[in-house]
Structure formats: structure tokens, C-alpha cells
Amino acid sequence: MLRAGPFSDEDVQALAKLRFVPFYFDLSNAGAAADKDARAVVVKARKNLRGMAVDTPPILFMSAEGEVLGDVANYADTKAVLAAMQKVLQQHPQYDQPSPSESEGTPLQRALVLAGLQQFDDALALATTVDEPAARLLCARLLRKQGKAAAAREHLDKITGAELVHDVAIERSLLAWHAGEFAAMADLLRDVPSEHARYSEARYHFGLSWFHRDDTEQARAVWKELVTGRPQDRWVYRADWAFVESGSKPGNVRTFRSTDKAGLLGRIGYMGRNNPDLKRR
Amino acid sequence: MPHRFLPSLTVLVTAAFVPAQNPACADHSGMPWVHPFTKAKETAAAQNRLLLVKPIAFGTSADGGW
């Protein structure tokens, strides 16, 4: 399980899949996720991680030969992690070369690759050449990320048929979320069926719609039902994070000690400090 | 009451026990973790990619989560 913060972000994941080989391990050889080979390489590169007690280590960007080429703090937010990933690629372009398969595929598939590489303008230019509902959905998503809500809605308005009706509703709800239209957000998400692939995402945001209308009890009920009733995924992790934080006293700072309140999943460490989605607007 | 740390700021790093193998990735976030490290290194070398390494100083549970 990973932190519910940056590593569960879709953009971080997409770039990681395209340009990195992600690996995690427990620095303690007593931990279940211990890896003595990794420990040997990492403590050789970062001697401050060698001791019996160490500060929280950063996320490291390393060559296969064990050279550390960059890092980013463990508690960095999603934006900072993404920026650090992009920075290390810019500084070491030999690791930023496209794979042979990236130039293949349909225009929509190539647009998805460009989106994953955070080249939103190029992705948008390519996706707009495709007259398919899925391409319009991608255009709307990219435009939303660029803060162009009206243009995003224009694409969503042109998606007809039943196939993507719930995806469109979720995308509209995310536009409502960014606009602070929480009641509209709830209306859009209420009827997403449990068998839909993005159900967890929908329920997480449905909980947020209650939280930001000052009904924390209802929000927590939604998140609890999601966490306890669904297979784990990144939205379940994030819901667990929101559940814990929304049940804490205002101003209560997570210490990451065993005295911290664990989530419904029984964990502490992966959550990060503050769930940014709960910041009052 | 004793103050027991499950540390992100500090961790006891002991070489007393080395598990037979890293448990299969217990993460369900969609992050494409590659385990174990030897395989991650081989993959990075073969694909000419950088390793993104997340050391955990919090302790991991039996399923490899934290």
C-alpha cells in the first residue's frame, strides 16, 4: 500500500509508468517489505540512511547503476512530486526517450501517451482530431486540468449515447468540484452504479460533496462505506485518509507515531500529512 | 504511559532478521511498482529508465504495506 497522496495521483502514476521504474522497500531489514539489495545500494548513495535511526527518507530518482540523480521530500505534495519527476528527466534526457511502442497505436492512444507525459497541449491537439466519444472525454479531462471549464463542458455536451454517461457525469462533477459547486457535484455522482469502473472515485468525491457542505457525518459515512465495502484502490486509500482526517480535531497535526489514529484500513504511515481535498474553500 | 514510536521520523533499522523475500506488492493504487530491487534494476537498465525509489522508514506490515 502506498501513500494516499502523490503516488495515488493519476498524473504521477501516468508519468511513472511511461518514464520510471518505481520500487519501494522497507529500510529496516526486519520489515516485511525489506530488500537487502536495495538497502545496500541506497545506504551507499545516502549514508545518512545507514544508521539505527534515520529521518524520513526522500523519494530517490536513481540510475540502474545506483547513482542518485534527484530526489523529492517524502511529504511533498502531488505538484512537487510531479515537478521533481519532470525536472530529473529534463536534466537527464537520455532517460526521457520514447519507447518504440509510443509512436504506434491509434491517435487516441498516442494522445493518451502525450497526456501521460504531461504534454497537454499536444495531447489535446491530437485528441481533437478524433471524432469518438472517448476522445471527447479525454479532451474534457485535459481542458479541466488546464482550468478551461467552459471548453471542457463543450466537449462533454457533444458526447451522446449511454456508453459513457457515467464517465461524463463524473467528469462534470469534477468540474463542479473545482468550481465549488458541491450540491451540483452530489447530484451528478449520486447515481453512478457500483459496477462502474470509476465507482470508487465517484463515491470518494460524493463524500467530499457532503464534507464541503458542512455535513461531515454524512461524508464520513460515505467514505466508511467505501473503505469497508470495496476492494482497495487508490480512491479507497484516499477515502481512508479523508475519514481519519475528518474525524480529527481541527488543527490536529499527524505525528506519524503509533499514537496516531490509524485508518479504517489499519494503517498510519501511508497517508501523508493533510488531505488537500479537505481544505475548506 | 510509555511513548512508543512507529517512526517516520525515526526508525530502528536492524539487520537481525531478513525475510526470505519481499512480499508481492500489496499496493492497489495503480502505481506500477516493480519488485524485487534486482528486477527493478534490470528493468530500468533494459528500458533505459530511471528508478523511482521510495524507502520506507515507518516499518511495513506483514503484507508489505505501510
Contacts between the chains, C-beta under 8 A, distances in Angstrom:
chain1	res1	chain2	res2	distance
A	1	B	26	5.7
A	1	B	27	5.1
A	1	B	28	7.2
A	1	B	29	7.5
A	1	B	63	7.9
A	1	B	64	7.9
A	1	B	65	3.5
A	1	B	66	6.5
A	2	B	27	4.8
A	2	B	29	5.2
A	2	B	31	5.7
A	2	B	33	7.8
A	2	B	54	7.5
A	2	B	66	8.0
A	4	B	29	8.0
A	7	B	29	6.2
A	7	B	31	5.1
A	7	B	54	7.6
A	8	B	29	4.8
A	8	B	30	7.6
A	8	B	31	7.5
A	13	B	29	7.4
A	13	B	30	5.4
A	13	B	31	5.6
A	13	B	32	7.5
A	16	B	31	6.4
A	16	B	32	6.4
A	16	B	52	6.0
A	17	B	32	5.1
A	19	B	49	6.2
A	19	B	50	7.1
A	20	B	49	5.8
A	20	B	50	5.4
A	20	B	51	7.1
A	20	B	52	4.2
A	21	B	34	5.3
A	21	B	40	5.1
A	21	B	43	4.9
A	21	B	44	4.3
A	21	B	47	7.2
A	21	B	49	5.1
A	21	B	50	7.2
A	21	B	51	5.2
A	21	B	52	6.9
A	22	B	31	5.7
A	22	B	32	6.0
A	22	B	33	5.2
A	22	B	34	6.7
A	22	B	40	7.9
A	22	B	51	7.8
A	22	B	52	4.4
A	22	B	54	7.2
A	23	B	33	6.2
A	23	B	34	5.7
A	23	B	35	6.7
A	23	B	37	6.0
A	23	B	40	4.1
A	23	B	51	5.9
A	23	B	52	7.0
A	23	B	53	5.4
A	23	B	54	7.2
A	24	B	27	7.8
A	24	B	33	6.0
A	24	B	53	7.4
A	24	B	54	4.0
A	24	B	55	7.5
A	24	B	56	6.1
A	25	B	22	6.8
A	25	B	37	6.6
A	25	B	53	7.7
A	25	B	54	7.8
A	25	B	55	6.4
A	25	B	56	6.8
A	26	B	55	7.9
A	26	B	56	5.0
A	26	B	59	6.8
A	26	B	60	4.3
A	26	B	64	8.0
A	26	B	66	7.5
A	27	B	11	6.4
A	27	B	13	5.6
A	27	B	55	5.0
A	27	B	56	6.4
A	27	B	57	5.2
A	28	B	11	6.0
A	28	B	12	6.6
A	28	B	13	5.0
A	28	B	14	6.2
A	28	B	57	7.8
A	28	B	59	6.2
A	28	B	60	7.9
A	29	B	13	7.2
A	29	B	14	6.2
A	29	B	15	5.1
A	29	B	16	7.3
A	29	B	17	6.4
A	29	B	18	5.0
A	30	B	12	8.0
A	30	B	14	5.1
A	30	B	16	6.4
A	30	B	17	4.8
A	30	B	59	8.0
A	31	B	19	7.8
A	31	B	56	7.2
A	31	B	59	5.5
A	31	B	60	4.1
A	32	B	19	6.3
A	32	B	22	7.8
A	32	B	23	5.5
A	32	B	60	4.7
A	32	B	61	6.1
A	32	B	62	5.2
A	32	B	63	6.8
A	32	B	64	5.0
A	33	B	22	5.6
A	33	B	23	6.6
A	33	B	56	6.6
A	33	B	60	4.0
A	33	B	64	4.1
A	33	B	65	7.9
A	33	B	66	7.4
A	34	B	18	6.3
A	34	B	19	5.5
A	34	B	22	6.7
A	34	B	60	7.7
A	35	B	22	5.1
A	35	B	35	7.6
A	35	B	36	5.4
A	35	B	37	4.7
A	36	B	18	5.7
A	37	B	36	6.9
A	37	B	37	4.6
A	37	B	38	5.6
A	38	B	36	7.6
A	38	B	37	3.7
A	38	B	53	7.1
A	38	B	55	7.8
A	41	B	37	7.2
A	42	B	53	6.5
A	42	B	55	5.8
A	49	B	55	6.5
A	49	B	57	7.9
A	50	B	13	7.9
A	51	B	13	6.8
A	52	B	12	5.9
A	52	B	13	5.6
A	52	B	14	7.6
A	53	B	7	7.4
A	53	B	10	4.2
A	53	B	11	6.3
A	53	B	12	6.6
A	53	B	13	7.4
A	54	B	10	7.0
A	54	B	11	6.0
A	54	B	13	6.7
A	54	B	57	5.6
A	55	B	9	6.2
A	55	B	10	7.5
A	55	B	57	7.6
A	56	B	8	4.7
A	56	B	9	5.9
A	56	B	57	5.5
A	57	B	55	4.1
A	57	B	56	8.0
A	57	B	57	5.6
A	59	B	52	6.6
A	59	B	53	7.0
A	59	B	54	5.2
A	60	B	51	7.6
A	60	B	52	7.7
A	60	B	53	4.4
A	60	B	54	7.9
A	60	B	55	7.2
A	61	B	50	5.1
A	61	B	51	7.1
A	61	B	52	6.0
A	61	B	53	7.6
A	62	B	50	6.7
A	62	B	51	4.4
A	62	B	53	5.6
A	63	B	44	7.5
A	63	B	50	6.5
A	63	B	51	7.2
A	64	B	41	5.0
A	64	B	42	7.7
A	64	B	44	4.1
A	64	B	45	3.9
A	64	B	51	6.6
A	69	B	50	6.7
A	74	B	8	7.5
A	85	B	52	7.4
A	88	B	50	6.5
A	89	B	50	7.6
A	92	B	50	7.2
A	94	B	48	6.9
A	95	B	48	6.3
A	95	B	49	5.9
A	95	B	50	4.8
A	97	B	48	6.5
A	99	B	47	7.0
A	231	B	28	6.9
A	232	B	28	4.1
A	233	B	28	5.3
A	233	B	29	6.8
A	233	B	30	7.2
A	234	B	28	7.5
A	234	B	29	4.0
A	234	B	30	5.6
A	236	B	28	7.6
A	237	B	28	7.9
A	237	B	29	6.2
A	256	B	6	7.4
A	256	B	7	7.3
A	256	B	8	3.8
A	256	B	9	6.8
A	256	B	58	6.9
A	257	B	3	7.7
A	257	B	4	7.5
A	257	B	5	5.3
A	257	B	6	5.9
A	257	B	7	7.2
A	258	B	4	5.0
A	258	B	5	6.6
A	258	B	6	3.7
A	259	B	3	7.5
A	259	B	4	7.4
A	260	B	6	7.9
A	267	B	61	7.4
A	267	B	65	6.2
A	267	B	66	6.7
A	268	B	6	6.4
A	268	B	58	7.4
A	269	B	6	7.4
A	269	B	8	6.0
A	269	B	56	7.2
A	269	B	58	3.6
A	269	B	59	7.5
A	269	B	66	4.3
A	270	B	65	7.1
A	270	B	66	5.4
